Amino acid sequence: MDTIWTPEVDPAVKPKYRAVVRAIRSAITSGALSVGDKLPPVRDLGWKLEMTPGTVARAYTVLTDEGV
């Protein structure tokens, strides 16, 4: 299933990639994201969040490495 989901990132959480990780985990816990949902492409999410694609890619990598 495709998603147009955009996380609500807490600007107080540093580094930024950790804020994205926290937002994605929160979305999974709340049911906003479920099994089969696709996360937005790195470049698209980076643009929406005004972050570099590298920051978003790092967040995705952390979550993947943790098996989320």
Secondary structure, DSSP 8 states (H G I E B T S, - for coil): ----------TTSSSHHHHHHHHHHHHHHHTSS-TT-----HHHHHHHHT--HHHHHHHHHHHHHTT-
